[in-house]
Amino acid sequence: MPSNLLQLLDVKHIYKTKLAHFQYLELLSIMCKAIENASDGEQINNAGVHDAIREAVYKGNVEFIIKITNANPELVWTPRLARSLFMLAIELRQAEVLSLIHGVPDIQVIACSIDPDTKNNMLHRAASIPSSKILDLIPGGAALQMQRELQWFKEVGSIVTPAQHILTNKNLLRPQQLFTENHKDLVIAGEKWMKDTSGSCSVVGALIVTITFAAAFTVPGGNDQNIGFPIFRNKKLFKVFFISDAISLFSSTTSVLMFLGILTSRYAEEDFLKSLPTKMIIGLSTLFFSIATMMIAFCAAVSVMLPETWIALLVCLLASVPIASFVRMQFHLLVDILMSTYGPSIFKRNIKPWLDG
């Protein structure tokens, strides 16, 4: 029994992870001491320290980069290494590694560096499209991938000087021109993803509009033939029904209009940064709200006409099924778009100076 409990809590895996991290820190400490005692750059090169730092960029291991470079900054941290390190971080889309640039004293010297072979600056490198393996790590569809690429381009653009924005490479392309050229297929894929998602959701929204509009005039129990008012108008559950139905109608109409705005958008590059994701957020959230309030209206209507408690509970239980299904299928998408658009930035600008020496 105790062994099964330990397996359930995954204590062994946690222990092994902690032990591996402790051993890693011990090894890193030994490496740092060896680098501190190094007398010249030749020893550093022969030990493969620079290669280890580049491997850390591949893994996004910021802790390793900081401790190794601080062990002997004069020998380890060269302008050439700094340029290649941050260029590689941009190519691999390692946001935490790139954020380290805000903690170095000579940020403009590094940011304005140019590759001697291709004449590409850091903004040109940000304009290149990463591998599909890197893009697939971004949650959501092609539209969110395009949004992340724009976020990278904007972030690197804020680091470099204005002159770097108009600098051409060996192919006589400015960074913005290179970005447009490299991302034209991703724009097309993002447009298709947006239209497919909006088209499917707008059909659901239009059905809810039709149902809730009709329900407002065919109220439970019908109307009094003499005065025309609903028979159950004085019951609290009837008021719950009518208010929920009205809210569902208004929210579903808003949802359909938002999705229509997405379908008729021009789909320019900049639209993927804020405009299209914002419309998708509003459309999905109002659609979810309309489904929930429609189910509340249905439960209230059944409770008015069939006051038996067990029937009302059974109906409410069944009504929760479509809501739970929608949450399972689409709510994670709403959260992904919301966090990607308005959540914390993947880049950190308030980095304290970390390079000693």
C-alpha positions, -999 to +999 in steps of 0.1 A: +000+000+000+027+026+008+045+018-024+013+023-044+008+056-026+044+067-034+038+058-070+006+077-071+022+108-057+052+103-081+076+109-052+104+089-069+102+110-101+104+142-080+133+128-060+152+119-092+145+153-107+158+171-076+188+149-074+197+155-111+193+192-106+216+191-075+242+171-094+239+196-123+246+225-099+276+207-084+291+202-118+283+237-129+301+250-097+332+229-106+332+243-142+329+278-129+359+274-106+380+259-134+371+289-157+380+314-129+414+299-127+420+300-165+448+323-175+441+329-212+415+325-239+432+295-254+424+274-224+387+285-227+385+276-263+402+242-258+378+234-230+348+240-253+332+267-231+318+287-260+303+256-275+287+248-242+272+283-240+257+279-275+243+245-265+227+263-235+211+287-259+195+257-277+181+245-245+171+279-232+193+274-201+196+310-188+211+299-155+240+282-172+248+311-194+248+336-165+270+316-142+295+305-168+300+340-183+303+355-149+330+330-139+356+349-160+339+376-181+371+390-195+380+357-212+345+342-218+323+371-227+336+384-260+317+407-284+318+380-310+302+354-286+276+379-275+266+387-311+263+350-320+246+341-288+217+366-292+215+360-330+211+323-322+185+331-295+165+350-321+168+322-346+157+296-321+130+319-306+144+316-271+127+345-254+144+342-220+179+341-235+171+372-257+158+390-226+193+388-211+204+415-236+186+441-214+210+432-186+243+438-204+261+472-203+268+476-240+234+467-253+236+490-284+270+477-295+256+441-295+222+451-309+238+469-339+261+441-348+259+427-384+267+393-398+297+399-421+287+371-445+250+378-451+250+415-439+220+406-417+214+425-385+194+412-355+162+425-371+169+406-403+173+375-382+140+381-364+124+384-399+134+349-408+108+322-401+118+294-377+115+257-382+081+240-381+093+222-349+096+256-331+063+269-346+044+238-334+053+246-298+030+276-300-005+266-287-033+273-310-034+275-348-015+293-376-030+327-366-013+325-331+019+314-347+018+345-369+010+367-339+040+353-320+063+360-350+050+396-351+057+399-313+093+387-319+098+412-348+084+440-327+105+432-297+138+429-316+128+461-334+126+479-301+161+468-292+179+479-323+184+515-334+161+532-360+189+529-386+188+491-384+152+491-396+162+504-430+195+486-434+196+462-463+213+428-464+234+413-492+201+406-511+192+444-508+162+435-485+152+456-455+140+437-424+104+444-430+106+433-466+123+401-455+097+395-429+069+399-454+086+376-479+093+348-454+059+349-437+036+351-467+027+314-464+021+317-427-003+346-433-023+325-458-024+296-433-035+320-405-062+335-427-075+300-435-075+290-398-093+322-388-120+318-415-126+281-407-129+287-370-151+318-374-173+301-400-179+271-377-186+293-347-208+317-366-231+289-376-236+280-339-242+316-330-268+321-358-287+290-346-288+304-310-300+338-323-329+320-341-338+299-311-337+326-285-355+351-307-384+326-313-384+317-276-390+353-266-424+352-283-434+316-275-431+319-238-437+289-214-474+284-207-485+308-235-503+341-231-535+351-215-560+354-244-578+383-228-550+407-220-521+392-240-496+390-211-478+357-203-497+335-179-466+328-157-453+365-158-455+368-120-434+337-113-397+343-104-386+314-126-404+330-156-384+362-151-352+341-149-362+325-182-370+358-200-338+376-187-316+346-196-332+343-230-326+381-237-290+379-226-284+348-248-300+366-278-278+398-273-246+379-267-251+354-296-258+384-319-226+401-308-207+368-313-221+365-349-211+401-357-176+395-344-171+364-365-185+383-395-160+410-389-132+383-389-145+368-421-146+402-439-112+413-426-084+423-449-059+400-432-029+422-433+002+412-413-005+438-385-041+425-381-028+393-366-011+412-337-042+426-320-072+432-343-080+396-353-072+380-320-093+406-301-123+399-324-118+361-319-117+366-281-149+386-281-166+362-305-157+330-285-164+345-251-199+359-261-207+326-278-198+307-247-219+331-226-249+327-250-248+289-247-247+291-209-276+316-207-296+297-233-293+265-211-303+286-180-334+298-199-343+263-209-340+250-173-361+279-160-388+272-186-390+235-178-391+243-141-421+267-147-441+242-166-431+211-146-426+221-110-415+187-098-380+190-082-365+158-096-375+168-132-359+202-128-327+187-114-325+161-142-330+188-169-303+211-153-279+181-152-285+173-189-283+210-198-248+211-184-236+185-209-234+209-240-218+236-218-191+212-206-186+199-242-180+234-254-156+242-226-137+210-233-134+217-271-131+255-273-124+271-240-087+262-241-085+280-274-100+311-259-075+310-230-046+306-254-056+336-275-063+357-244-029+349-229-011+353-261-027+387-268-032+403-234-012+380-210+023+386-197+049+392-223+072+363-232+100+389-231+114+405-199+127+440-200+133+446-163+164+424-163+190+435-137+226+438-148+239+403-145+274+405-162+302+412-137+336+425-146 
